[in-house]
């Protein structure tokens, strides 16, 4: 076995083991993963795989591919487990959480490894095995990538499909075979069916690359074949959702989830600067500085770099411009940018390690794995609103409702601390406090002053940014 093959095997084992560390932990870092779990569970429970359901209502915030992939795991686990996963008396721990949280996270962790593999393949295609291994290691050592992969994440899954799409387009550029475009189109289908409009990133990048950087354009027959492939996979579910739930589809899927995030910040989130993602890269991703040097070198002396590096540059540039222009900005949206940063940075890291020799290689390994080990050891935490739920539950009975003021993201689902949860507004606050005794409510910091004017005797049970749990004895 060649040295490079052994090192790749070592990296794969290390990635698999590290990303699996918290796979069955009851901690919840991102509350959305509880929603993904419930949707997938309900698909198996109801037999309806076309309509995502939460709280017995259609939930069209996300496309269903991740849920389709996760749902069979519930059935498989039910077959091999001694417990009936569809009986609440057996499928919840004494702490009232689902006994197998690994089910909702399995595909995220699997696809995180797929991202690493295809980053390796892209860099190998551009500059050889050594640089492929370096790019793999850089992405594995990117704190945000590892941190996000600890929980169920559509962004990690979408990033995997986007990375696969770019790999097959790169293969097409080099070999000109139409079936590479077909597999790239299938990957774009999967990214759209996972992350909706964000999944169209490869399509936008490829169009720009064809317009400005490629002399030999894709033949019309290949373009038509790709369009048909994408439409054949993407349109049926979207058409079904539109026909069956027209208002929800327009208001939620297109309105809130797509257009709404572009023009306004959803309730419960903080407004951020247009420089948000760039600041994150500069402060939390040490490889970004190497990527900048690579881009500068490519822009000033392109003959020293493979011509397809323009594709990787656009892969970085287009998403960060689009995401920065939108009103809603979250750090996990940046996951799809990180593979391109690792590929770009690998050029400089490779040249530095060659220049410094063995000492450079040892230094590079230590430098790369320092943030990786830090995240693996200390980077797992609960989301603040989950801390809020854990703080209040010992004080209230199983059937007593927990109120939440204008905040729909409090983690209470079918499989996580199931109990009545009531979302109220300011007009309902006083009445709820009078009729429910004792009264427990989660209030965001920005709403606290107004809430105290309505209910004077609110007492704080615990602070959990961006809010806290309050009660009226």
C-alpha positions as CSV (number, residue, x, y, z in Angstrom):
1,X,0.0,0.0,0.0
2,X,1.4,3.4,-1.0
3,X,2.2,6.0,1.6
4,X,-0.4,8.3,0.2
5,X,-3.1,5.6,0.3
6,X,-2.2,4.8,3.9
7,X,-2.4,8.4,4.9
8,X,-5.8,8.8,3.2
9,X,-7.1,5.7,5.0
10,X,-5.8,7.2,8.3
11,X,-7.6,10.5,7.6
12,X,-10.9,8.6,6.7
13,X,-10.7,6.6,9.9
14,X,-9.9,9.7,11.9
15,X,-12.8,11.6,10.3
16,X,-15.3,8.8,10.8
17,X,-14.3,8.3,14.5
18,X,-14.3,12.0,15.3
19,X,-17.6,12.8,13.6
20,X,-19.2,9.8,15.3
21,X,-18.2,10.8,18.8
22,X,-21.5,12.5,19.7
23,X,-23.7,10.6,17.3
24,X,-26.0,9.3,20.1
25,X,-25.7,12.2,22.5
26,X,-28.9,13.6,23.9
27,X,-27.4,17.1,23.7
28,X,-29.0,19.4,21.1
29,X,-26.8,22.1,19.5
30,X,-29.3,23.2,16.8
31,X,-32.9,22.9,17.5
32,X,-33.8,22.4,13.9
33,X,-32.5,18.8,14.1
34,X,-35.4,18.0,16.4
35,X,-37.8,19.1,13.6
36,X,-35.9,17.0,11.1
37,X,-36.3,14.0,13.4
38,X,-40.0,14.5,13.9
39,X,-40.7,14.9,10.2
40,X,-38.8,11.7,9.4
41,X,-40.5,9.8,12.2
42,X,-43.9,10.9,11.2
43,X,-43.3,9.8,7.6
44,X,-42.9,6.3,8.8
45,X,-45.6,6.5,11.4
46,X,-48.2,7.8,9.0
47,X,-47.0,6.3,5.7
48,X,-47.2,9.7,4.1
49,X,-43.7,10.4,2.5
50,X,-44.8,13.2,0.3
51,X,-45.9,15.7,3.0
52,X,-43.6,16.6,5.8
53,X,-45.7,16.9,9.0
54,X,-45.1,18.5,12.3
55,X,-47.8,18.8,15.0
56,X,-50.3,17.1,12.6
57,X,-49.9,20.0,10.1
58,X,-48.0,20.2,6.8
59,X,-44.5,21.6,7.3
60,X,-43.1,23.0,4.1
61,X,-40.1,24.9,5.3
62,X,-37.7,22.4,3.8
63,X,-37.6,20.1,0.8
64,X,-38.0,16.4,1.9
65,X,-34.9,14.5,0.6
66,X,-33.1,14.4,4.0
67,X,-36.3,13.2,5.6
68,X,-36.8,10.5,2.9
69,X,-33.3,9.3,3.6
70,X,-33.8,9.3,7.4
71,X,-37.2,7.8,7.6
72,X,-36.1,4.2,6.6
73,X,-33.6,4.3,9.5
74,X,-36.5,4.5,11.9
75,X,-38.1,1.4,10.4
76,X,-34.8,-0.4,10.3
77,X,-34.1,0.4,13.9
78,X,-37.6,-0.7,14.9
79,X,-37.0,-4.1,13.2
80,X,-33.6,-4.7,15.0
81,X,-34.4,-3.1,18.3
82,X,-36.1,-4.9,21.3
83,X,-38.2,-1.8,21.7
84,X,-41.2,-0.6,19.7
85,X,-40.0,2.8,18.4
86,X,-43.6,3.8,17.6
87,X,-44.8,3.3,21.2
88,X,-44.0,6.3,23.3
89,X,-43.8,4.2,26.5
90,X,-40.8,2.4,25.0
91,X,-39.1,5.0,22.7
92,X,-38.4,7.7,25.2
93,X,-35.7,7.7,27.9
94,X,-36.6,8.4,31.6
95,X,-35.5,12.0,30.6
96,X,-38.3,12.1,28.1
97,X,-36.0,12.2,25.0
98,X,-35.9,9.8,22.1
99,X,-33.7,6.7,22.8
100,X,-31.9,6.8,19.4
101,X,-30.8,10.3,18.4
102,X,-28.2,8.8,16.1
103,X,-31.0,8.2,13.6
104,X,-31.5,11.9,12.9
105,X,-27.7,12.5,12.7
106,X,-26.6,9.5,10.7
107,X,-26.8,10.9,7.2
108,X,-25.2,14.2,8.3
109,X,-22.1,12.4,9.5
110,X,-22.0,10.1,6.5
111,X,-22.3,13.0,4.1
112,X,-19.7,15.0,6.0
113,X,-17.3,12.2,5.2
114,X,-18.5,12.3,1.6
115,X,-17.6,16.1,1.4
116,X,-14.1,15.3,2.6
117,X,-13.7,12.5,0.1
118,X,-14.8,14.7,-2.8
119,X,-12.7,17.6,-1.7
120,X,-9.8,15.2,-1.8
121,X,-10.8,14.0,-5.3
122,X,-11.2,17.6,-6.6
123,X,-7.8,18.7,-5.3
124,X,-6.2,15.4,-6.6
125,X,-7.8,16.2,-10.0
126,X,-6.3,19.6,-10.0
127,X,-2.8,19.1,-8.5
128,X,-2.2,15.5,-7.5
129,X,-2.6,13.1,-4.5
130,X,-0.5,15.0,-2.1
131,X,-2.5,18.2,-2.5
132,X,-5.7,16.2,-2.3
133,X,-4.7,14.8,1.1
134,X,-3.8,18.4,2.3
135,X,-7.2,19.7,1.2
136,X,-8.9,16.8,3.0
137,X,-6.9,17.6,6.2
138,X,-7.6,21.3,6.0
139,X,-11.4,20.8,5.8
140,X,-11.3,18.2,8.5
141,X,-9.5,20.7,10.7
142,X,-12.0,23.5,10.0
143,X,-13.8,24.1,13.3
144,X,-17.1,25.2,11.9
145,X,-17.3,22.1,9.6
146,X,-16.7,19.6,12.4
147,X,-18.9,21.5,14.8
148,X,-21.9,21.6,12.5
149,X,-21.4,17.9,11.6
150,X,-22.1,17.0,15.2
151,X,-25.9,17.5,14.7
152,X,-28.4,16.8,12.0
153,X,-27.7,19.5,9.4
154,X,-29.2,20.1,6.0
155,X,-26.3,22.4,5.3
156,X,-23.7,19.7,5.6
157,X,-25.9,17.4,3.5
158,X,-26.4,20.1,0.8
159,X,-22.7,20.9,0.8
160,X,-22.0,17.2,0.1
161,X,-24.2,17.2,-3.0
162,X,-22.8,20.6,-4.2
163,X,-19.3,19.3,-3.8
164,X,-20.1,16.2,-5.8
165,X,-21.7,18.3,-8.6
166,X,-18.5,20.4,-8.9
167,X,-16.4,17.3,-9.0
168,X,-18.3,15.8,-12.0
169,X,-18.3,19.2,-13.8
170,X,-14.5,19.3,-13.3
171,X,-14.3,15.8,-14.8
172,X,-16.4,16.9,-17.7
173,X,-14.2,19.9,-18.4
174,X,-11.2,17.6,-18.5
175,X,-12.6,14.6,-20.3
176,X,-15.7,15.9,-22.2
177,X,-17.9,12.9,-21.5
178,X,-21.6,13.6,-21.2
179,X,-22.3,11.1,-18.4
180,X,-20.2,13.3,-16.1
181,X,-22.7,16.1,-16.6
182,X,-25.5,13.7,-16.0
183,X,-24.1,12.7,-12.5
184,X,-23.4,16.4,-11.8
185,X,-27.1,17.1,-12.7
186,X,-28.2,14.4,-10.3
187,X,-26.1,15.9,-7.6
188,X,-27.7,19.3,-8.2
189,X,-31.1,17.6,-8.0
190,X,-30.2,16.2,-4.6
191,X,-28.8,19.6,-3.4
192,X,-32.0,21.4,-4.4
193,X,-34.2,18.7,-2.7
194,X,-32.1,19.2,0.4
195,X,-31.5,23.0,0.6
196,X,-34.1,24.4,-1.8
197,X,-32.8,27.4,-3.8
198,X,-29.4,27.3,-2.1
199,X,-28.9,24.0,-3.8
200,X,-28.8,25.8,-7.2
201,X,-25.3,27.2,-6.3
202,X,-23.5,24.8,-8.8
203,X,-25.8,25.8,-11.6
204,X,-25.1,29.5,-11.1
205,X,-21.3,28.9,-10.8
206,X,-21.2,26.6,-13.9
207,X,-23.1,29.2,-16.0
208,X,-20.7,32.0,-15.0
209,X,-17.7,29.7,-15.5
210,X,-18.9,28.9,-19.0
211,X,-19.5,32.5,-19.8
212,X,-16.2,34.0,-18.6
213,X,-13.6,31.3,-18.3
214,X,-14.1,28.6,-20.8
215,X,-13.5,28.8,-24.5
216,X,-15.0,25.4,-25.4
217,X,-18.6,25.6,-24.3
218,X,-20.9,22.8,-23.3
219,X,-22.8,21.5,-26.4
220,X,-26.5,22.3,-26.6
221,X,-27.4,18.6,-26.4
222,X,-25.6,18.2,-23.1
223,X,-27.2,21.4,-21.7
224,X,-30.7,20.1,-22.7
225,X,-30.0,16.7,-21.1
226,X,-28.9,18.4,-17.9
227,X,-32.0,20.6,-17.8
228,X,-34.3,17.6,-18.3
229,X,-32.5,15.6,-15.6
230,X,-32.7,18.4,-13.1
231,X,-36.4,19.1,-13.9
232,X,-37.3,15.4,-13.8
233,X,-36.1,15.1,-10.2
234,X,-37.0,18.5,-8.8
235,X,-40.3,19.5,-10.3
236,X,-42.6,16.5,-9.3
237,X,-42.5,17.1,-5.5
238,X,-42.6,20.9,-5.8
239,X,-45.6,20.6,-8.1
240,X,-47.3,18.2,-5.7
241,X,-46.7,20.5,-2.8
242,X,-48.0,23.5,-4.7
243,X,-51.2,21.7,-5.9
244,X,-52.0,20.1,-2.5
245,X,-51.0,22.9,-0.2
246,X,-51.0,26.0,-2.4
247,X,-51.2,28.6,0.3
248,X,-48.6,26.9,2.6
249,X,-46.3,26.4,-0.4
250,X,-46.5,30.0,-1.4
251,X,-46.4,31.5,2.1
252,X,-43.9,29.1,3.8
253,X,-41.7,27.4,1.1
254,X,-41.5,30.4,-1.2
255,X,-42.4,33.1,1.2
256,X,-40.8,32.5,4.6
257,X,-38.1,29.9,3.6
258,X,-36.9,31.6,0.5
259,X,-38.0,35.1,-0.3
260,X,-38.5,35.9,3.4
261,X,-34.9,35.0,4.3
262,X,-33.6,37.2,1.5
263,X,-35.4,40.4,2.5
264,X,-35.9,40.1,6.3
265,X,-34.6,38.5,9.4
266,X,-37.0,35.9,10.9
267,X,-38.4,36.4,14.3
268,X,-36.0,35.4,17.1
269,X,-32.8,36.1,15.1
270,X,-30.4,39.0,15.2
271,X,-29.6,41.4,12.4
272,X,-26.0,41.0,11.1
273,X,-23.7,43.0,8.9
274,X,-23.2,42.3,5.2
275,X,-19.6,41.5,6.2
276,X,-20.7,38.7,8.6
277,X,-19.4,35.8,6.5
278,X,-16.1,37.5,5.6
279,X,-15.6,38.3,9.3
280,X,-16.3,34.6,10.2
281,X,-13.7,33.4,7.7
282,X,-11.1,35.9,8.9
283,X,-11.6,35.1,12.6
284,X,-12.5,31.4,12.6
285,X,-10.9,29.8,9.6
286,X,-7.1,30.0,9.5
287,X,-7.0,28.4,6.1
288,X,-8.8,31.4,4.6
289,X,-5.6,33.4,4.6
290,X,-3.8,30.7,2.5
291,X,-6.8,30.7,0.2
292,X,-6.5,34.5,-0.3
293,X,-2.8,34.1,-1.2
294,X,-3.7,31.4,-3.7
295,X,-6.3,33.6,-5.4
296,X,-3.8,36.5,-5.5
297,X,-1.2,34.2,-7.1
298,X,-3.7,32.8,-9.6
299,X,-4.8,36.3,-10.6
300,X,-1.3,37.6,-11.2
301,X,0.4,34.5,-12.6
302,X,-2.3,32.1,-14.0
303,X,0.3,30.0,-15.8
304,X,1.5,28.6,-12.5
305,X,-1.9,27.2,-11.6
306,X,-4.3,24.7,-13.3
307,X,-6.8,26.6,-15.6
308,X,-9.8,25.0,-13.7
309,X,-8.8,26.9,-10.6
310,X,-11.2,29.6,-11.9
311,X,-14.0,27.2,-11.1
312,X,-12.9,26.8,-7.5
313,X,-12.7,30.6,-7.2
314,X,-16.2,31.0,-8.4
315,X,-17.4,28.2,-6.1
316,X,-16.1,30.4,-3.3
317,X,-17.1,33.9,-4.7
318,X,-20.7,33.3,-5.8
319,X,-22.1,31.8,-2.6
320,X,-20.5,34.3,-0.3
321,X,-21.8,37.2,-2.4
322,X,-25.3,35.7,-2.5
323,X,-25.4,34.8,1.2
324,X,-24.0,38.2,2.2
325,X,-26.6,40.0,0.2
326,X,-29.5,38.2,1.9
327,X,-30.9,39.7,5.1
328,X,-30.8,36.4,7.1
329,X,-27.3,35.3,7.8
330,X,-26.3,32.2,9.9
331,X,-22.9,30.7,10.3
332,X,-24.1,27.3,9.3
333,X,-25.1,28.6,5.8
334,X,-21.4,29.1,5.2
335,X,-20.7,25.3,5.2
336,X,-21.0,25.1,1.4
337,X,-18.2,27.7,1.1
338,X,-15.7,25.8,3.3
339,X,-14.8,23.0,0.8
340,X,-13.7,25.6,-1.8
341,X,-11.6,27.4,0.8
342,X,-9.8,24.2,1.7
343,X,-9.1,23.4,-2.0
344,X,-7.7,26.9,-2.6
345,X,-5.7,26.9,0.6
346,X,-4.1,23.5,-0.2
347,X,-2.0,25.1,-3.0
348,X,-0.1,27.3,-0.6
349,X,0.1,24.7,2.3
350,X,1.5,22.2,-0.2
351,X,4.2,24.6,-1.4
352,X,5.1,25.7,2.1
353,X,5.5,22.1,3.3
354,X,7.6,21.2,0.2
355,X,9.8,24.3,0.8
356,X,10.3,23.5,4.5
357,X,10.8,19.7,4.1
358,X,10.1,17.3,6.9
359,X,10.1,20.0,9.5
360,X,7.4,21.8,7.5
361,X,5.3,18.7,7.3
362,X,5.5,18.1,11.0
363,X,4.6,21.8,11.7
364,X,1.8,21.6,9.1
365,X,0.3,18.5,10.8
366,X,0.4,20.1,14.2
367,X,-1.0,23.3,12.8
368,X,-3.8,21.5,11.0
369,X,-4.9,19.3,13.8
370,X,-4.8,21.8,16.6
371,X,-8.2,23.4,15.9
372,X,-9.6,20.0,14.9
373,X,-8.7,18.4,18.3
374,X,-10.0,21.5,20.1
375,X,-13.4,21.3,18.5
376,X,-13.6,17.5,19.0
377,X,-12.8,17.9,22.7
378,X,-14.6,21.1,23.6
379,X,-16.9,22.2,20.8
380,X,-20.1,20.3,21.7
381,X,-22.7,22.3,23.6
382,X,-26.4,22.7,24.0
383,X,-28.4,25.4,22.2
384,X,-29.4,28.1,24.7
385,X,-33.1,27.4,24.2
386,X,-32.5,23.7,25.0
387,X,-30.8,24.8,28.2
388,X,-34.0,26.8,28.9
389,X,-36.2,23.8,28.5
390,X,-34.0,21.6,30.7
391,X,-34.0,24.3,33.4
392,X,-37.8,24.6,33.5
393,X,-39.0,21.1,33.1
394,X,-38.1,19.9,36.7
395,X,-40.5,22.5,38.0
396,X,-43.6,21.6,35.9
397,X,-45.7,18.5,35.7
398,X,-45.7,16.4,32.5
399,X,-49.0,17.7,31.2
400,X,-48.6,21.3,32.3
401,X,-48.1,23.7,29.3
402,X,-44.9,25.7,28.7
403,X,-45.6,29.0,27.1
404,X,-43.4,30.8,24.7
405,X,-43.8,34.5,23.8
406,X,-43.5,35.1,20.1
407,X,-40.9,32.4,19.8
408,X,-41.6,29.3,17.7
409,X,-38.2,27.7,18.1
410,X,-38.5,26.3,21.6
411,X,-37.5,22.7,21.2
412,X,-40.6,20.7,22.1
413,X,-41.4,17.9,19.6
414,X,-43.0,14.5,19.4
415,X,-39.7,12.9,20.4
416,X,-38.1,15.5,22.6
417,X,-39.7,16.3,25.9
418,X,-43.2,16.0,24.5
419,X,-45.7,18.2,26.3
420,X,-48.2,21.0,25.5
421,X,-46.4,24.1,24.2
422,X,-48.4,27.2,23.5
423,X,-47.0,30.1,21.5
424,X,-48.6,33.3,22.7
425,X,-48.4,37.0,21.7
426,X,-48.5,40.1,23.8
427,X,-52.3,40.3,23.7
428,X,-52.6,36.8,25.1
429,X,-49.9,37.2,27.7
430,X,-51.9,38.6,30.6
431,X,-54.8,36.1,30.1
432,X,-52.4,33.1,30.0
433,X,-50.6,34.3,33.2
434,X,-54.0,34.6,35.0
435,X,-55.5,31.2,33.9
436,X,-52.3,29.1,34.3
437,X,-51.0,28.8,37.8
438,X,-48.0,28.6,38.1
439,X,-47.2,30.2,34.8
440,X,-43.9,29.4,33.0
441,X,-42.9,31.3,29.8
442,X,-39.9,31.7,27.6
443,X,-39.3,35.3,26.7
444,X,-36.7,36.7,24.3
445,X,-34.5,39.5,25.7
446,X,-35.9,42.0,23.1
447,X,-39.5,41.3,24.4
448,X,-38.8,41.4,28.1
449,X,-39.4,45.1,28.8
450,X,-42.8,45.0,27.1
451,X,-43.7,41.7,28.8
452,X,-43.0,43.2,32.3
453,X,-45.3,46.1,31.6
454,X,-48.1,43.5,31.0
455,X,-47.2,41.1,33.7
456,X,-45.5,42.9,36.5
457,X,-44.7,39.9,38.7
458,X,-42.5,38.0,36.3
459,X,-39.7,36.3,38.1
460,X,-36.6,35.0,36.2
461,X,-35.9,31.3,36.5
462,X,-32.8,31.2,34.3
463,X,-31.1,33.2,31.6
464,X,-30.5,31.6,28.2
465,X,-29.4,34.0,25.5
466,X,-31.3,35.3,23.6
467,X,-33.8,35.2,26.4
468,X,-34.8,33.4,29.6
469,X,-37.5,31.4,31.4
470,X,-39.8,33.4,33.7
471,X,-42.6,32.3,35.9
472,X,-45.5,33.8,37.9
473,X,-46.1,31.9,41.2
